[in-house]
């Protein structure tokens, strides 16, 4: 019997890039937040085959897709030889800094753990997720989390108050690899003490006191805005339109602004006058989970 799952988008309320690690990755400090924009997955078990389809034109549904990789990784880890049929209805823009693909992979792990009757614990699923990417680990648990190292060492945080986020989806393509290697990306010189740097501790205090303007930050904006000045223009429109704080999410290009009420968020949305063809706006709320099963 097919199961219906949702995988929720994420934003980074805070994101700083530290030194480059010995394994080639950068250490980061970030505050992840799941939001109510989601993709839908319909998943059923098959005897052997693995079949992936999607509503998004041009989306690669072969072995390079994270959903496919997640299913194969779970097979390898568990020894299970069953297959699956997965249909993906995409609502989260591709390559947008919102972890859409990572969330799809996380939902696949959670769903196949049930459908294949593997009975793996959350810790075992997280171990399965880590080689697929740091965001996959977060999306498995979701909600509000602080993260360090590659972004895969996660610490739970209290849920956010009922704020609203105005998401602006520019018609611009950016990749994490491009941003991480851009000469304008400035690595933080801060040294973590007991796992957290002084700026990150300050951000956590700002989060606790709901001091949004002191909290919201993304070091990746500098190279992204240098390459695409339009992103800086759109961020400024969010702020002048009434958001109390705004930033780019992840490696971009999606921008978000914070409002304290739905009415304020709608006013900001309606104030955005410079949207171009292919660009869109979403109003979302904080979410308590990264993936969710929709049918019993």
PyMOL commands that set and color helices and strands:
alter all, ss='L'
color gray80, all
select helices_A, chain A and resi 66-78+100-115+122-130+134-141+176-180+198-208+212-215+221-227+229-240+262-271
alter helices_A, ss='H'
color red, helices_A
select strands_A, chain A and resi 3-20+26-46+50-54+83-89+144-148+153-156+164-169+217-218+245-248+255-259+280-285+291-293
alter strands_A, ss='S'
color yellow, strands_A
deselect
rebuild
show_as cartoon
